[in-house]
Amino acid sequence: MDKDIFVQNVKIFCKSKGIPPTVACQESGVGGSFLSDVKRGRTPSVEKFQMLAQYLGTTTSELLGEQPDAEKKELTPAKEGESRDPLDARIMNLASSLSPAQKKALIEKMEFLISMQ
């Protein structure tokens, strides 16, 4: 397990839901120090990973940054208006730090890419 990828993914999912990571950890039942413990090298139980993933509406594989084969990946529908793709959350996270002019330019580029499909 790459602890840095895991922590980053947790932060991305939390930001997309508008909740701080410590709150997500507390409310999921894994404990407020969960991410700090992982950062320090402690490997929690699989059950704790599953509890946090379930709370965040994702899978442990996605939180861990694993890339399962397409046919092996279990797909479950996301809630309306939500994406289960961590890249979508990352795009939103990065875009939120742009200026209004940069956001407009990004939208134009994305629309261009979509039109090229």
MARTOR-561286 format. One line per 4 residues: number of its first residue (from 1); for each residue x, z, y of N, C-alpha, C, O. Coordinates in nm, 3 decimals, decimal comma. Example, Ala and Ser with C-alpha at 12.3 -4.5 7.8 and 13.67 -1.06 7.14 Angstrom:
1) 1,319/0,780/-0,569/1,230/0,780/-0,450/1,320/0,780/-0,330/1,424/0,846/-0,332  1,285/0,708/-0,225/1,367/0,714/-0,106/1,290/0,787/0,003/1,341/0,804/0,114 $
END
This chain:
1) 0,084/0,000/-0,117/0,000/0,000/0,000/0,089/0,000/0,124/0,183/0,079/0,135  0,057/-0,089/0,218/0,126/-0,091/0,346/0,045/-0,003/0,441/-0,062/-0,043/0,487  0,097/0,115/0,470/0,021/0,212/0,550/-0,006/0,161/0,691/-0,110/0,193/0,748  0,086/0,084/0,747/0,066/0,032/0,883/-0,050/-0,067/0,888/-0,131/-0,064/0,981 $
5) -0,059/-0,155/0,787/-0,170/-0,250/0,781/-0,301/-0,176/0,762/-0,401/-0,208/0,826  -0,301/-0,076/0,675/-0,421/0,002/0,651/-0,469/0,068/0,780/-0,586/0,056/0,816  -0,380/0,137/0,849/-0,417/0,208/0,972/-0,466/0,108/1,077/-0,565/0,134/1,146  -0,398/-0,005/1,089/-0,439/-0,108/1,185/-0,579/-0,159/1,151/-0,663/-0,174/1,240 $
9) -0,606/-0,186/1,023/-0,737/-0,235/0,983/-0,847/-0,132/1,010/-0,956/-0,168/1,053  -0,818/-0,006/0,984/-0,916/0,099/1,014/-0,947/0,098/1,163/-1,064/0,106/1,203  -0,844/0,088/1,246/-0,864/0,086/1,391/-0,947/-0,035/1,434/-1,033/-0,024/1,521  -0,922/-0,150/1,371/-0,997/-0,272/1,405/-1,145/-0,255/1,370/-1,232/-0,286/1,450 $
13) -1,172/-0,205/1,249/-1,312/-0,186/1,209/-1,380/-0,082/1,297/-1,496/-0,098/1,333  -1,308/0,023/1,331/-1,366/0,127/1,418/-1,396/0,071/1,556/-1,503/0,097/1,611  -1,303/-0,004/1,611/-1,326/-0,062/1,744/-1,445/-0,155/1,742/-1,524/-0,157/1,837  -1,460/-0,234/1,635/-1,573/-0,327/1,628/-1,707/-0,252/1,620/-1,811/-0,307/1,656 $
17) -1,703/-0,128/1,573/-1,824/-0,046/1,565/-1,838/0,048/1,685/-1,939/0,116/1,699  -1,737/0,051/1,771/-1,743/0,133/1,890/-1,726/0,282/1,865/-1,781/0,365/1,937  -1,650/0,317/1,760/-1,627/0,458/1,729/-1,477/0,484/1,715/-1,404/0,400/1,665  -1,433/0,601/1,758/-1,291/0,635/1,740/-1,259/0,656/1,593/-1,343/0,704/1,517 $
21) -1,138/0,622/1,551/-1,099/0,640/1,411/-1,114/0,784/1,360/-1,153/0,806/1,246  -1,083/0,881/1,445/-1,095/1,020/1,399/-1,241/1,056/1,371/-1,270/1,130/1,277  -1,332/1,004/1,451/-1,475/1,028/1,429/-1,519/0,962/1,298/-1,592/1,021/1,219  -1,473/0,838/1,276/-1,508/0,768/1,151/-1,457/0,846/1,030/-1,528/0,859/0,930 $
25) -1,337/0,898/1,040/-1,280/0,975/0,929/-1,359/1,104/0,905/-1,387/1,140/0,791  -1,394/1,172/1,012/-1,471/1,296/0,998/-1,609/1,268/0,940/-1,652/1,333/0,845  -1,680/1,169/0,999/-1,816/1,141/0,956/-1,825/1,080/0,816/-1,926/1,094/0,748  -1,718/1,013/0,773/-1,718/0,955/0,638/-1,690/1,061/0,532/-1,715/1,040/0,413 $
29) -1,637/1,175/0,576/-1,608/1,283/0,483/-1,465/1,289/0,433/-1,432/1,371/0,347  -1,377/1,203/0,488/-1,237/1,204/0,441/-1,151/1,303/0,519/-1,041/1,336/0,477  -1,201/1,349/0,632/-1,129/1,448/0,711/-1,064/1,389/0,833/-1,016/1,276/0,831  -1,062/1,466/0,939/-1,010/1,421/1,068/-0,863/1,387/1,068/-0,818/1,309/1,152 $
33) -0,786/1,442/0,976/-0,641/1,415/0,972/-0,605/1,304/0,873/-0,487/1,281/0,845  -0,705/1,235/0,821/-0,683/1,133/0,717/-0,579/1,029/0,759/-0,483/1,005/0,686  -0,598/0,966/0,876/-0,505/0,862/0,918/-0,366/0,918/0,946/-0,266/0,854/0,916  -0,361/1,036/1,004/-0,230/1,100/1,029/-0,158/1,128/0,898/-0,037/1,108/0,887 $
37) -0,234/1,173/0,799/-0,174/1,199/0,667/-0,120/1,071/0,605/-0,011/1,071/0,548  -0,196/0,962/0,617/-0,152/0,833/0,562/-0,026/0,788/0,635/0,070/0,743/0,571  -0,025/0,800/0,768/0,093/0,760/0,846/0,217/0,838/0,804/0,328/0,784/0,806  0,199/0,964/0,767/0,312/1,048/0,725/0,355/1,021/0,581/0,450/1,082/0,532 $
41) 0,287/0,929/0,513/0,328/0,892/0,378/0,245/0,953/0,266/0,273/0,927/0,149  0,146/1,032/0,298/0,060/1,091/0,195/-0,035/0,984/0,142/-0,096/0,911/0,220  -0,047/0,976/0,011/-0,136/0,879/-0,050/-0,263/0,951/-0,095/-0,261/1,027/-0,192  -0,374/0,926/-0,025/-0,500/0,991/-0,060/-0,560/0,934/-0,189/-0,512/0,834/-0,242 $
45) -0,663/1,000/-0,236/-0,731/0,952/-0,357/-0,805/0,822/-0,329/-0,840/0,793/-0,215  -0,829/0,747/-0,433/-0,906/0,623/-0,424/-1,045/0,654/-0,369/-1,101/0,575/-0,292  -1,099/0,767/-0,408/-1,232/0,806/-0,362/-1,238/0,815/-0,210/-1,337/0,774/-0,149  -1,133/0,869/-0,148/-1,132/0,880/-0,002/-1,126/0,743/0,065/-1,192/0,720/0,166 $
49) -1,046/0,653/0,009/-1,043/0,516/0,062/-1,182/0,454/0,053/-1,229/0,389/0,147  -1,248/0,475/-0,061/-1,381/0,419/-0,081/-1,483/0,479/0,016/-1,569/0,407/0,068  -1,474/0,609/0,040/-1,567/0,675/0,132/-1,554/0,617/0,273/-1,654/0,590/0,339  -1,430/0,599/0,318/-1,408/0,545/0,452/-1,453/0,399/0,459/-1,517/0,358/0,556 $
53) -1,419/0,321/0,358/-1,460/0,181/0,356/-1,612/0,169/0,361/-1,666/0,088/0,435  -1,680/0,250/0,281/-1,826/0,246/0,279/-1,882/0,282/0,417/-1,974/0,217/0,466  -1,827/0,384/0,478/-1,872/0,425/0,610/-1,855/0,312/0,712/-1,940/0,290/0,798  -1,743/0,240/0,702/-1,713/0,132/0,796/-1,782/0,001/0,758/-1,773/-0,097/0,832 $
57) -1,850/-0,002/0,644/-1,923/-0,122/0,603/-1,833/-0,233/0,553/-1,860/-0,351/0,576  -1,726/-0,194/0,485/-1,632/-0,293/0,433/-1,589/-0,251/0,293/-1,649/-0,162/0,234  -1,486/-0,315/0,241/-1,434/-0,281/0,109/-1,296/-0,217/0,124/-1,230/-0,232/0,226  -1,255/-0,146/0,020/-1,121/-0,089/0,023/-1,016/-0,200/0,028/-0,913/-0,184/0,093 $
61) -1,043/-0,310/-0,039/-0,948/-0,423/-0,037/-0,927/-0,475/0,104/-0,814/-0,504/0,144  -1,036/-0,486/0,181/-1,022/-0,534/0,318/-0,946/-0,433/0,404/-0,862/-0,472/0,485  -0,973/-0,305/0,386/-0,901/-0,204/0,463/-0,753/-0,203/0,429/-0,668/-0,184/0,516  -0,722/-0,225/0,301/-0,583/-0,224/0,258/-0,510/-0,355/0,290/-0,389/-0,365/0,273 $
65) -0,586/-0,455/0,336/-0,526/-0,583/0,370/-0,496/-0,670/0,251/-0,415/-0,762/0,259  -0,562/-0,641/0,139/-0,543/-0,722/0,020/-0,616/-0,855/0,035/-0,719/-0,861/0,101  -0,563/-0,958/-0,024/-0,624/-1,090/-0,020/-0,670/-1,129/-0,160/-0,597/-1,199/-0,230  -0,789/-1,085/-0,202/-0,835/-1,119/-0,336/-0,867/-1,267/-0,350/-0,897/-1,334/-0,251 $
69) -0,862/-1,318/-0,474/-0,902/-1,455/-0,500/-1,047/-1,473/-0,459/-1,128/-1,381/-0,472  -1,080/-1,591/-0,409/-1,215/-1,615/-0,359/-1,321/-1,588/-0,466/-1,426/-1,532/-0,436  -1,292/-1,629/-0,590/-1,393/-1,609/-0,694/-1,405/-1,464/-0,739/-1,506/-1,425/-0,797  -1,302/-1,383/-0,714/-1,306/-1,243/-0,753/-1,364/-1,155/-0,644/-1,410/-1,044/-0,671 $
73) -1,363/-1,204/-0,520/-1,407/-1,123/-0,407/-1,557/-1,102/-0,413/-1,635/-1,196/-0,423  -1,596/-0,976/-0,407/-1,737/-0,943/-0,407/-1,790/-0,956/-0,265/-1,742/-0,889/-0,174  -1,888/-1,043/-0,248/-1,942/-1,065/-0,116/-2,074/-0,990/-0,102/-2,163/-1,003/-0,185  -2,085/-0,916/0,003/-2,210/-0,850/0,034/-2,246/-0,886/0,175/-2,157/-0,898/0,260 $
77) -2,373/-0,904/0,203/-2,409/-0,948/0,338/-2,379/-0,841/0,441/-2,397/-0,721/0,417  -2,334/-0,885/0,556/-2,311/-0,794/0,667/-2,444/-0,766/0,735/-2,539/-0,843/0,722  -2,449/-0,657/0,807/-2,569/-0,628/0,886/-2,581/-0,735/0,993/-2,482/-0,794/1,034  -2,702/-0,759/1,038/-2,725/-0,860/1,139/-2,638/-0,833/1,262/-2,636/-0,721/1,314 $
81) -2,568/-0,936/1,307/-2,483/-0,923/1,424/-2,344/-0,870/1,394/-2,262/-0,859/1,485  -2,316/-0,836/1,269/-2,185/-0,784/1,232/-2,113/-0,884/1,142/-2,177/-0,960/1,069  -1,983/-0,881/1,147/-1,902/-0,964/1,060/-1,824/-0,874/0,965/-1,780/-0,766/1,004  -1,807/-0,919/0,841/-1,729/-0,842/0,746/-1,585/-0,891/0,742/-1,502/-0,834/0,672 $
85) -1,555/-0,996/0,817/-1,421/-1,052/0,818/-1,333/-0,973/0,915/-1,362/-0,970/1,035  -1,226/-0,909/0,866/-1,142/-0,831/0,956/-1,077/-0,917/1,065/-1,039/-0,865/1,170  -1,062/-1,047/1,040/-1,007/-1,134/1,143/-1,102/-1,146/1,260/-1,058/-1,154/1,375  -1,234/-1,147/1,234/-1,330/-1,151/1,343/-1,315/-1,027/1,431/-1,318/-1,036/1,554 $
89) -1,300/-0,912/1,367/-1,282/-0,788/1,442/-1,152/-0,794/1,521/-1,146/-0,746/1,634  -1,049/-0,850/1,463/-0,920/-0,859/1,532/-0,930/-0,952/1,652/-0,875/-0,923/1,758  -1,001/-1,065/1,636/-1,021/-1,157/1,748/-1,092/-1,086/1,861/-1,053/-1,097/1,977  -1,198/-1,012/1,828/-1,273/-0,939/1,930/-1,185/-0,834/1,998/-1,191/-0,816/2,120 $
93) -1,104/-0,767/1,919/-1,015/-0,665/1,973/-0,916/-0,726/2,071/-0,895/-0,672/2,180  -0,855/-0,837/2,033/-0,758/-0,902/2,121/-0,825/-0,959/2,245/-0,772/-0,947/2,355  -0,941/-1,020/2,228/-1,011/-1,082/2,340/-1,055/-0,979/2,443/-1,064/-1,009/2,562  -1,083/-0,858/2,398/-1,130/-0,755/2,491/-1,023/-0,716/2,594/-1,055/-0,658/2,697 $
97) -0,897/-0,748/2,567/-0,790/-0,712/2,660/-0,758/-0,824/2,759/-0,669/-0,809/2,842  -0,829/-0,937/2,750/-0,803/-1,050/2,839/-0,876/-1,036/2,972/-0,976/-0,966/2,983  -0,823/-1,104/3,072/-0,891/-1,109/3,201/-1,012/-1,202/3,188/-1,020/-1,279/3,093  -1,107/-1,196/3,283/-1,222/-1,287/3,276/-1,181/-1,435/3,270/-1,241/-1,512/3,196 $
101) -1,080/-1,473/3,347/-1,035/-1,613/3,345/-0,976/-1,650/3,209/-0,998/-1,760/3,159  -0,901/-1,557/3,151/-0,844/-1,583/3,018/-0,953/-1,591/2,912/-0,945/-1,673/2,821  -1,055/-1,506/2,924/-1,167/-1,511/2,830/-1,237/-1,646/2,838/-1,274/-1,703/2,735  -1,257/-1,696/2,959/-1,321/-1,827/2,976/-1,238/-1,936/2,911/-1,292/-2,023/2,843 $
105) -1,107/-1,932/2,932/-1,018/-2,031/2,872/-1,021/-2,021/2,719/-1,019/-2,122/2,649  -1,025/-1,898/2,667/-1,032/-1,878/2,523/-1,160/-1,937/2,466/-1,158/-2,003/2,363  -1,272/-1,912/2,532/-1,400/-1,967/2,487/-1,395/-2,119/2,484/-1,441/-2,181/2,388  -1,339/-2,178/2,589/-1,330/-2,324/2,593/-1,245/-2,377/2,478/-1,279/-2,479/2,418 $
109) -1,135/-2,311/2,448/-1,048/-2,354/2,338/-1,118/-2,337/2,204/-1,106/-2,422/2,116  -1,190/-2,226/2,189/-1,261/-2,204/2,063/-1,371/-2,308/2,044/-1,390/-2,360/1,934  -1,444/-2,339/2,152/-1,549/-2,441/2,144/-1,489/-2,576/2,108/-1,548/-2,653/2,033  -1,371/-2,605/2,163/-1,303/-2,731/2,130/-1,267/-2,734/1,982/-1,290/-2,834/1,915 $
113) -1,210/-2,623/1,932/-1,173/-2,619/1,789/-1,295/-2,637/1,700/-1,289/-2,708/1,600  -1,405/-2,574/1,737/-1,527/-2,587/1,657/-1,579/-2,730/1,659/-1,627/-2,781/1,558  -1,569/-2,795/1,775/-1,617/-2,934/1,785/-1,530/-3,028/1,701/-1,576/-3,137/1,665  -1,409/-2,990/1,670/-1,318/-3,075/1,593/-1,348/-3,067/1,442/-1,294/-3,147/1,365 $
117) -1,431/-2,974/1,400/-1,459/-2,958/1,257/-1,545/-3,071/1,205/-1,579/-3,073/1,087 $
END
